[in-house]
Amino acid sequence: MKHPILKGDTSTCMKKYFILILFFCLSQQAEAQFKNILLDPGSSDSLSIPVGIAINPANEQNIVATAFDFVYHTINGGLSWSKLKFISQSQFMFDTELTVDLKGNFYQSYVDATDSVGSFDRIVIQQSTDEGTTWGERTFMDADILKDQRHQQIALDGKGNLYASWTQFDSYGSDRQDCQSGVFFGKSSNGKRWSKITQISQMAGDCGMNMMNASMPAVTSDGAKVFVAWSRMGKIFFDRSFDEGKTWLTNDLPIAERAGSWPLEIPDIKQYSGIPVLVCDNVKKGRLNGALYLVWADQRNGVHDTDIWFMRSMNFGDSWTPPMRVNNDGKGKHQFLPQVTVDSKTGILYIAYSDRRNYSDQQTDLYLAFSTDGGSSFKNVKISEKPFQGNAFFSGSSISASNGVITPIWTSNENGRTSVWTAVIKHEELDRSK
């Protein structure tokens, strides 16, 4: 008895069979078409591993990533990577942050401890001028070393000036009623010498559940206008300076609700607060030049439904669009840990975030939402080839984009080992995806 697939004309049936197989392969490729690159198989460390990534805008073939106390470096667009030990001269690196200026100088910032007690009391900057291969001597912000410095973030203008904001605590985690936290700001022309440190928040937070939480700076390309956003007690606050950071508003402006408890109740995740991420569109002669984009996660739709939200301001923070939901799935799933970048040459907005829409447990995918119209609409694409697990503190992700090249970075925790992953994506690949 003949097999049904061979009944009739054999050549015709084989052609149909080949076309069926080809269609199946193409459909599978459409679902998982972005090659995931393993940068580091990881360690047994179960704590949070901050990651960072930056594309050299002067040479998109040069990409630098950081995780643990290592630097991962490519000069051929991600075809091959070198793993370098980051020489920090510190045993207590924490809250690491990576950024790059328009000339291709990379900056690594982190908080450090001056003693073995582990009180993170100073913010450190190190610079690389050779595509991330070697890193210079440590320099320090002139912050109060008698207090805790945490959650620093760095922004760069078009001239290479650095703008930093962070939270300072009398004593991090203390439940003393008189313990206070505030948002601070500093500026540097080269990462070596810093301006006088300024407290920009008017209200005081405590050092526990009502702390000033994780500020984020943004700056216009000329450096004249500087903006900072942070969250506290269920609200997102905003401050700005129109004189390069010398003077600031006399009031902290509440611009959005950050609904949900602190930390947000996400299964298997601890201490995630839905912190706001703020960026500025600095595309030269772009129609949205100077636009501010604010992204965060919250639970306004319930504790079983964490979502990513977006707002835009076209007048430097005077007014904002209503919150817009970025993730396009149904209700009842968790999306969290958004990271945002704007391609400084194309103006396209990219948001990387962790997403559990496809699972009923704690398995997670990395998704990328992108907008070609300044955030009026978004398209969502799955980036990770296979689901990953986070650890209790969930290390999160980062993202960079330049001239149509997009590089997210994320971590996965499996069997107690935290691994580091990336992908090098061309924008046209996103346009062709489902």
ROLOVEX-936960 format. One record per residue (C-alpha): residue number from 1; x, y, z; residue in one letter. Coordinates in pm, whole numbers. Layout:
<pts>
<pt NUM; <X; Y; Z>; A>
...
</pts>
This chain:
<pts>
<pt 1; <0; 0; 0>; M>
<pt 2; <139; 338; -100>; K>
<pt 3; <199; 614; 155>; H>
<pt 4; <-69; 887; 113>; P>
<pt 5; <191; 1157; 56>; I>
<pt 6; <317; 972; -251>; L>
<pt 7; <-21; 892; -404>; K>
<pt 8; <-48; 1013; -761>; G>
<pt 9; <236; 1208; -926>; D>
<pt 10; <546; 1169; -708>; T>
<pt 11; <726; 1484; -826>; S>
<pt 12; <417; 1699; -769>; T>
<pt 13; <369; 1559; -420>; C>
<pt 14; <734; 1611; -332>; M>
<pt 15; <714; 1974; -449>; K>
<pt 16; <407; 2028; -230>; K>
<pt 17; <586; 1859; 60>; Y>
<pt 18; <893; 2082; 12>; F>
<pt 19; <678; 2396; -2>; I>
<pt 20; <500; 2287; 317>; L>
<pt 21; <832; 2235; 496>; I>
<pt 22; <965; 2569; 366>; L>
<pt 23; <651; 2749; 485>; F>
<pt 24; <685; 2588; 828>; F>
<pt 25; <1049; 2691; 855>; C>
<pt 26; <974; 3047; 748>; L>
<pt 27; <688; 3074; 997>; S>
<pt 28; <917; 2950; 1273>; Q>
<pt 29; <1181; 3200; 1167>; Q>
<pt 30; <923; 3481; 1187>; A>
<pt 31; <851; 3386; 1546>; E>
<pt 32; <1218; 3365; 1651>; A>
<pt 33; <1418; 3551; 1388>; Q>
<pt 34; <1660; 3742; 1609>; F>
<pt 35; <1979; 3556; 1690>; K>
<pt 36; <2046; 3563; 2063>; N>
<pt 37; <2413; 3590; 2160>; I>
<pt 38; <2541; 3442; 2486>; L>
<pt 39; <2792; 3691; 2626>; L>
<pt 40; <2857; 3508; 2952>; D>
<pt 41; <2737; 3168; 3078>; P>
<pt 42; <2728; 3325; 3421>; G>
<pt 43; <2814; 3256; 3778>; S>
<pt 44; <2639; 3102; 4076>; S>
<pt 45; <2580; 3448; 4224>; D>
<pt 46; <2206; 3478; 4295>; S>
<pt 47; <2207; 3853; 4354>; L>
<pt 48; <2100; 4115; 4103>; S>
<pt 49; <2346; 4164; 3816>; I>
<pt 50; <2313; 4511; 3660>; P>
<pt 51; <2384; 4509; 3287>; V>
<pt 52; <2462; 4786; 3040>; G>
<pt 53; <2521; 4818; 2668>; I>
<pt 54; <2618; 5103; 2435>; A>
<pt 55; <2677; 5132; 2059>; I>
<pt 56; <2954; 5365; 1947>; N>
<pt 57; <2773; 5631; 1738>; P>
<pt 58; <3101; 5706; 1559>; A>
<pt 59; <3133; 5339; 1459>; N>
<pt 60; <2828; 5113; 1489>; E>
<pt 61; <3054; 4807; 1453>; Q>
<pt 62; <3191; 4885; 1799>; N>
<pt 63; <2956; 4774; 2080>; I>
<pt 64; <3045; 4755; 2448>; V>
<pt 65; <2848; 4575; 2719>; A>
<pt 66; <2901; 4534; 3094>; T>
<pt 67; <2787; 4282; 3354>; A>
<pt 68; <2934; 4140; 3675>; F>
<pt 69; <3276; 4312; 3678>; D>
<pt 70; <3346; 4234; 3311>; F>
<pt 71; <3336; 4428; 2985>; V>
<pt 72; <3220; 4256; 2664>; Y>
<pt 73; <3352; 4419; 2349>; H>
<pt 74; <3307; 4380; 1974>; T>
<pt 75; <3452; 4572; 1678>; I>
<pt 76; <3277; 4374; 1405>; N>
<pt 77; <2911; 4440; 1480>; G>
<pt 78; <2871; 4147; 1718>; G>
<pt 79; <3015; 3867; 1504>; L>
<pt 80; <3272; 3802; 1775>; S>
<pt 81; <3317; 3932; 2129>; W>
<pt 82; <3606; 3974; 2371>; S>
<pt 83; <3555; 3940; 2746>; K>
<pt 84; <3772; 4177; 2948>; L>
<pt 85; <3811; 4208; 3323>; K>
<pt 86; <3699; 4556; 3425>; F>
<pt 87; <3976; 4707; 3637>; I>
<pt 88; <3779; 4894; 3900>; S>
<pt 89; <4015; 4874; 4200>; Q>
<pt 90; <3700; 4817; 4401>; S>
<pt 91; <3553; 4518; 4580>; Q>
<pt 92; <3208; 4675; 4611>; F>
<pt 93; <3088; 4784; 4263>; M>
<pt 94; <2712; 4836; 4260>; F>
<pt 95; <2449; 5011; 4043>; D>
<pt 96; <2672; 5004; 3735>; T>
<pt 97; <2575; 5225; 3440>; E>
<pt 98; <2728; 5244; 3088>; L>
<pt 99; <2697; 5526; 2835>; T>
<pt 100; <2886; 5666; 2534>; V>
<pt 101; <2930; 6012; 2380>; D>
<pt 102; <2912; 6107; 2013>; L>
<pt 103; <3290; 6076; 1972>; K>
<pt 104; <3287; 5716; 2092>; G>
<pt 105; <3417; 5769; 2446>; N>
<pt 106; <3256; 5518; 2683>; F>
<pt 107; <3181; 5594; 3049>; Y>
<pt 108; <3121; 5340; 3323>; Q>
<pt 109; <2972; 5469; 3647>; S>
<pt 110; <2899; 5282; 3970>; Y>
<pt 111; <2867; 5336; 4341>; V>
<pt 112; <3153; 5223; 4563>; D>
<pt 113; <3227; 5171; 4930>; A>
<pt 114; <3525; 5324; 5107>; T>
<pt 115; <3531; 5051; 5370>; D>
<pt 116; <3444; 4686; 5412>; S>
<pt 117; <3114; 4761; 5587>; V>
<pt 118; <2948; 4799; 5247>; G>
<pt 119; <2802; 5148; 5288>; S>
<pt 120; <2798; 5279; 4930>; F>
<pt 121; <2920; 5630; 4992>; D>
<pt 122; <3071; 5753; 4665>; R>
<pt 123; <2998; 5756; 4292>; I>
<pt 124; <3281; 5654; 4061>; V>
<pt 125; <3338; 5726; 3691>; I>
<pt 126; <3584; 5551; 3459>; Q>
<pt 127; <3637; 5636; 3093>; Q>
<pt 128; <3750; 5438; 2788>; S>
<pt 129; <3883; 5623; 2482>; T>
<pt 130; <3983; 5310; 2286>; D>
<pt 131; <3649; 5145; 2204>; E>
<pt 132; <3608; 4992; 2549>; G>
<pt 133; <3935; 4798; 2551>; T>
<pt 134; <4101; 4978; 2842>; T>
<pt 135; <3964; 5201; 3116>; W>
<pt 136; <4124; 5502; 3285>; G>
<pt 137; <4174; 5591; 3647>; E>
<pt 138; <3876; 5625; 3876>; R>
<pt 139; <3736; 5971; 3941>; T>
<pt 140; <3483; 6060; 4209>; F>
<pt 141; <3189; 6293; 4243>; M>
<pt 142; <3222; 6529; 4536>; D>
<pt 143; <2928; 6375; 4723>; A>
<pt 144; <2895; 6353; 5102>; D>
<pt 145; <3098; 6043; 5195>; I>
<pt 146; <2923; 6031; 5532>; L>
<pt 147; <2599; 5932; 5359>; K>
<pt 148; <2481; 5658; 5122>; D>
<pt 149; <2475; 5730; 4748>; Q>
<pt 150; <2258; 5499; 4534>; R>
<pt 151; <2091; 5453; 4195>; H>
<pt 152; <2302; 5696; 3993>; Q>
<pt 153; <2220; 5751; 3625>; Q>
<pt 154; <2418; 5939; 3360>; I>
<pt 155; <2304; 6141; 3056>; A>
<pt 156; <2526; 6301; 2788>; L>
<pt 157; <2473; 6605; 2570>; D>
<pt 158; <2603; 6649; 2215>; G>
<pt 159; <2924; 6811; 2339>; K>
<pt 160; <3029; 6523; 2565>; G>
<pt 161; <2928; 6676; 2898>; N>
<pt 162; <2805; 6432; 3162>; L>
<pt 163; <2494; 6493; 3375>; Y>
<pt 164; <2432; 6268; 3675>; A>
<pt 165; <2144; 6229; 3917>; S>
<pt 166; <2114; 5992; 4211>; W>
<pt 167; <1955; 5942; 4551>; T>
<pt 168; <2142; 6029; 4869>; Q>
<pt 169; <2037; 5865; 5196>; F>
<pt 170; <2135; 5955; 5551>; D>
<pt 171; <2150; 5577; 5596>; S>
<pt 172; <2004; 5346; 5329>; Y>
<pt 173; <1730; 5119; 5460>; G>
<pt 174; <1715; 5281; 5805>; S>
<pt 175; <1375; 5301; 5974>; D>
<pt 176; <1470; 5603; 6186>; R>
<pt 177; <1205; 5872; 6166>; Q>
<pt 178; <1466; 6142; 6111>; D>
<pt 179; <1645; 5954; 5829>; C>
<pt 180; <1602; 6137; 5499>; Q>
<pt 181; <1665; 6080; 5128>; S>
<pt 182; <1685; 6332; 4844>; G>
<pt 183; <1761; 6359; 4472>; V>
<pt 184; <2098; 6512; 4388>; F>
<pt 185; <2260; 6637; 4066>; F>
<pt 186; <2610; 6695; 3930>; G>
<pt 187; <2769; 6790; 3597>; K>
<pt 188; <3112; 6724; 3445>; S>
<pt 189; <3278; 6831; 3121>; S>
<pt 190; <3504; 6526; 3105>; N>
<pt 191; <3406; 6287; 3383>; G>
<pt 192; <3706; 6393; 3590>; K>
<pt 193; <3607; 6719; 3755>; R>
<pt 194; <3250; 6776; 3869>; W>
<pt 195; <3046; 7085; 3942>; S>
<pt 196; <2920; 7159; 4289>; K>
<pt 197; <2675; 6888; 4392>; I>
<pt 198; <2317; 7019; 4418>; T>
<pt 199; <2008; 6877; 4588>; Q>
<pt 200; <1725; 6931; 4340>; I>
<pt 201; <1433; 6763; 4521>; S>
<pt 202; <1238; 6998; 4749>; Q>
<pt 203; <1048; 6733; 4941>; M>
<pt 204; <1232; 6487; 5160>; A>
<pt 205; <1181; 6114; 5147>; G>
<pt 206; <1261; 5872; 5424>; D>
<pt 207; <1521; 5593; 5400>; C>
<pt 208; <1274; 5308; 5367>; G>
<pt 209; <938; 5257; 5201>; M>
<pt 210; <887; 5628; 5121>; N>
<pt 211; <1233; 5695; 4983>; M>
<pt 212; <1318; 5911; 4684>; M>
<pt 213; <1346; 5629; 4434>; N>
<pt 214; <1590; 5600; 4143>; A>
<pt 215; <1604; 5931; 3954>; S>
<pt 216; <1672; 5951; 3581>; M>
<pt 217; <1831; 6253; 3401>; P>
<pt 218; <1784; 6364; 3040>; A>
<pt 219; <1941; 6656; 2855>; V>
<pt 220; <1901; 6844; 2527>; T>
<pt 221; <2182; 6811; 2272>; S>
<pt 222; <2317; 7161; 2347>; D>
<pt 223; <2321; 7094; 2722>; G>
<pt 224; <2116; 7403; 2800>; A>
<pt 225; <1812; 7219; 2933>; K>
<pt 226; <1838; 6937; 3188>; V>
<pt 227; <1550; 6725; 3321>; F>
<pt 228; <1519; 6470; 3602>; V>
<pt 229; <1234; 6234; 3690>; A>
<pt 230; <1194; 6011; 3996>; W>
<pt 231; <920; 5835; 4191>; S>
<pt 232; <800; 5852; 4551>; R>
<pt 233; <482; 5737; 4729>; M>
<pt 234; <289; 5636; 4418>; G>
<pt 235; <373; 5943; 4208>; K>
<pt 236; <631; 6033; 3945>; I>
<pt 237; <796; 6371; 4002>; F>
<pt 238; <973; 6597; 3753>; F>
<pt 239; <1225; 6880; 3781>; D>
<pt 240; <1414; 7082; 3522>; R>
<pt 241; <1685; 7340; 3469>; S>
<pt 242; <1713; 7582; 3177>; F>
<pt 243; <2069; 7695; 3259>; D>
<pt 244; <2276; 7375; 3229>; E>
<pt 245; <2184; 7254; 3576>; G>
<pt 246; <2272; 7563; 3776>; K>
<pt 247; <1921; 7641; 3901>; T>
<pt 248; <1609; 7427; 3929>; W>
<pt 249; <1238; 7467; 3989>; L>
<pt 250; <1130; 7564; 4339>; T>
<pt 251; <872; 7281; 4349>; N>
<pt 252; <884; 6913; 4261>; D>
<pt 253; <617; 6865; 3993>; L>
<pt 254; <399; 6551; 4017>; P>
<pt 255; <331; 6454; 3655>; I>
<pt 256; <193; 6098; 3675>; A>
<pt 257; <52; 5836; 3908>; E>
<pt 258; <263; 5524; 3961>; R>
<pt 259; <-13; 5291; 4074>; A>
<pt 260; <58; 4986; 4288>; G>
<pt 261; <240; 4902; 4605>; S>
<pt 262; <610; 4959; 4667>; W>
<pt 263; <768; 4732; 4571>; P>
<pt 264; <529; 4614; 4301>; L>
<pt 265; <378; 4271; 4368>; E>
<pt 266; <520; 4058; 4086>; I>
<pt 267; <552; 3684; 4155>; P>
<pt 268; <908; 3573; 4231>; D>
<pt 269; <1040; 3932; 4214>; I>
<pt 270; <1160; 4137; 4510>; K>
<pt 271; <1220; 4511; 4542>; Q>
<pt 272; <1097; 4620; 4199>; Y>
<pt 273; <947; 4966; 4219>; S>
<pt 274; <846; 5048; 3861>; G>
<pt 275; <1098; 5330; 3842>; I>
<pt 276; <1051; 5592; 3566>; P>
<pt 277; <1287; 5613; 3268>; V>
<pt 278; <1329; 5953; 3101>; L>
<pt 279; <1497; 6027; 2765>; V>
<pt 280; <1518; 6326; 2531>; C>
<pt 281; <1497; 6316; 2149>; D>
<pt 282; <1815; 6488; 2026>; N>
<pt 283; <1800; 6414; 1655>; V>
<pt 284; <1945; 6713; 1472>; K>
<pt 285; <1677; 6897; 1272>; K>
<pt 286; <1430; 6623; 1359>; G>
<pt 287; <1066; 6720; 1386>; R>
<pt 288; <1058; 6586; 1745>; L>
<pt 289; <1388; 6738; 1856>; N>
<pt 290; <1363; 6823; 2226>; G>
<pt 291; <1069; 6589; 2293>; A>
<pt 292; <1074; 6415; 2631>; L>
<pt 293; <969; 6051; 2662>; Y>
<pt 294; <877; 5901; 3000>; L>
<pt 295; <825; 5527; 3050>; V>
<pt 296; <746; 5323; 3362>; W>
<pt 297; <562; 5013; 3486>; A>
<pt 298; <272; 5009; 3730>; D>
<pt 299; <-37; 4814; 3836>; Q>
<pt 300; <-328; 5049; 3774>; R>
<pt 301; <-510; 4748; 3624>; N>
<pt 302; <-459; 4534; 3936>; G>
<pt 303; <-187; 4339; 4113>; V>
<pt 304; <-210; 4058; 3858>; H>
<pt 305; <-157; 4291; 3562>; D>
<pt 306; <162; 4498; 3552>; T>
<pt 307; <185; 4714; 3237>; D>
<pt 308; <433; 4946; 3063>; I>
<pt 309; <316; 5308; 3031>; W>
<pt 310; <434; 5597; 2815>; F>
<pt 311; <394; 5976; 2818>; M>
<pt 312; <542; 6247; 2595>; R>
<pt 313; <604; 6619; 2639>; S>
<pt 314; <668; 6853; 2346>; M>
<pt 315; <721; 7165; 2559>; N>
<pt 316; <1000; 7059; 2799>; F>
<pt 317; <764; 6924; 3062>; G>
<pt 318; <501; 7198; 3076>; D>
<pt 319; <238; 6944; 2969>; S>
<pt 320; <228; 6571; 2900>; W>
<pt 321; <15; 6336; 2692>; T>
<pt 322; <-216; 6100; 2887>; P>
<pt 323; <-53; 5770; 2990>; P>
<pt 324; <-55; 5521; 2702>; M>
<pt 325; <-24; 5144; 2745>; R>
<pt 326; <278; 5017; 2548>; V>
<pt 327; <240; 4638; 2567>; N>
<pt 328; <-29; 4508; 2331>; N>
<pt 329; <-132; 4182; 2501>; D>
<pt 330; <-454; 4104; 2682>; G>
<pt 331; <-509; 4174; 3049>; K>
<pt 332; <-388; 3967; 3340>; G>
<pt 333; <-15; 3929; 3265>; K>
<pt 334; <300; 4105; 3390>; H>
<pt 335; <521; 4339; 3187>; Q>
<pt 336; <794; 4519; 3379>; F>
<pt 337; <1151; 4655; 3389>; L>
<pt 338; <1134; 4886; 3084>; P>
<pt 339; <1452; 5039; 2943>; Q>
<pt 340; <1437; 5313; 2681>; V>
<pt 341; <1659; 5460; 2411>; T>
<pt 342; <1617; 5696; 2116>; V>
<pt 343; <1828; 5641; 1805>; D>
<pt 344; <2010; 5974; 1781>; S>
<pt 345; <2028; 5948; 1401>; K>
<pt 346; <1684; 5814; 1308>; T>
<pt 347; <1477; 5934; 1606>; G>
<pt 348; <1307; 5595; 1644>; I>
<pt 349; <1206; 5516; 2003>; L>
<pt 350; <1281; 5169; 2145>; Y>
<pt 351; <1160; 5018; 2474>; I>
<pt 352; <1296; 4683; 2596>; A>
<pt 353; <1101; 4514; 2873>; Y>
<pt 354; <1039; 4182; 3049>; S>
<pt 355; <714; 4012; 2948>; D>
<pt 356; <517; 3712; 3080>; R>
<pt 357; <225; 3724; 2834>; R>
<pt 358; <301; 3378; 2694>; N>
<pt 359; <313; 3183; 3022>; Y>
<pt 360; <108; 3096; 3327>; S>
<pt 361; <415; 3076; 3553>; D>
<pt 362; <725; 3293; 3608>; Q>
<pt 363; <884; 3226; 3270>; Q>
<pt 364; <969; 3553; 3100>; T>
<pt 365; <1054; 3680; 2751>; D>
<pt 366; <1235; 3994; 2644>; L>
<pt 367; <1013; 4210; 2424>; Y>
<pt 368; <1095; 4520; 2225>; L>
<pt 369; <838; 4792; 2157>; A>
<pt 370; <930; 5051; 1898>; F>
<pt 371; <771; 5368; 1764>; S>
<pt 372; <849; 5557; 1445>; T>
<pt 373; <606; 5839; 1525>; D>
<pt 374; <736; 5968; 1858>; G>
<pt 375; <526; 5738; 2073>; G>
<pt 376; <187; 5790; 1908>; S>
<pt 377; <183; 5417; 1832>; S>
<pt 378; <397; 5114; 1918>; F>
<pt 379; <472; 4776; 1765>; K>
<pt 380; <572; 4489; 2000>; N>
<pt 381; <821; 4218; 1898>; V>
<pt 382; <957; 3923; 2097>; K>
<pt 383; <1339; 3923; 2103>; I>
<pt 384; <1443; 3632; 2324>; S>
<pt 385; <1456; 3293; 2152>; E>
<pt 386; <1361; 3105; 2466>; K>
<pt 387; <1200; 3205; 2795>; P>
<pt 388; <1422; 3289; 3088>; F>
<pt 389; <1390; 3304; 3462>; Q>
<pt 390; <1484; 3597; 3680>; G>
<pt 391; <1625; 3575; 4028>; N>
<pt 392; <1459; 3723; 4335>; A>
<pt 393; <1593; 4071; 4258>; F>
<pt 394; <1564; 4036; 3877>; F>
<pt 395; <1868; 4180; 3708>; S>
<pt 396; <1676; 4341; 3426>; G>
<pt 397; <1797; 4471; 3090>; S>
<pt 398; <1939; 4764; 2899>; S>
<pt 399; <1923; 4883; 2539>; I>
<pt 400; <2113; 5100; 2291>; S>
<pt 401; <2042; 5211; 1933>; A>
<pt 402; <2238; 5400; 1669>; S>
<pt 403; <2178; 5448; 1296>; N>
<pt 404; <1928; 5165; 1274>; G>
<pt 405; <2125; 4914; 1483>; V>
<pt 406; <1956; 4805; 1807>; I>
<pt 407; <2122; 4606; 2087>; T>
<pt 408; <1925; 4494; 2392>; P>
<pt 409; <2098; 4310; 2675>; I>
<pt 410; <1935; 4094; 2943>; W>
<pt 411; <2005; 3826; 3202>; T>
<pt 412; <1867; 3480; 3266>; S>
<pt 413; <1882; 3282; 3587>; N>
<pt 414; <1878; 2904; 3544>; E>
<pt 415; <1975; 2651; 3809>; N>
<pt 416; <2124; 2927; 4022>; G>
<pt 417; <2346; 3066; 3744>; R>
<pt 418; <2292; 3414; 3600>; T>
<pt 419; <2384; 3430; 3230>; S>
<pt 420; <2408; 3740; 3008>; V>
<pt 421; <2254; 3765; 2659>; W>
<pt 422; <2234; 4018; 2378>; T>
<pt 423; <2118; 4051; 2017>; A>
<pt 424; <2233; 4279; 1735>; V>
<pt 425; <1926; 4376; 1532>; I>
<pt 426; <1877; 4592; 1223>; K>
<pt 427; <1563; 4804; 1226>; H>
<pt 428; <1446; 4661; 893>; E>
<pt 429; <1436; 4320; 1063>; E>
<pt 430; <1190; 4461; 1316>; L>
<pt 431; <974; 4602; 1035>; D>
<pt 432; <957; 4258; 874>; R>
<pt 433; <870; 4080; 1198>; S>
<pt 434; <519; 3988; 1309>; K>
</pts>
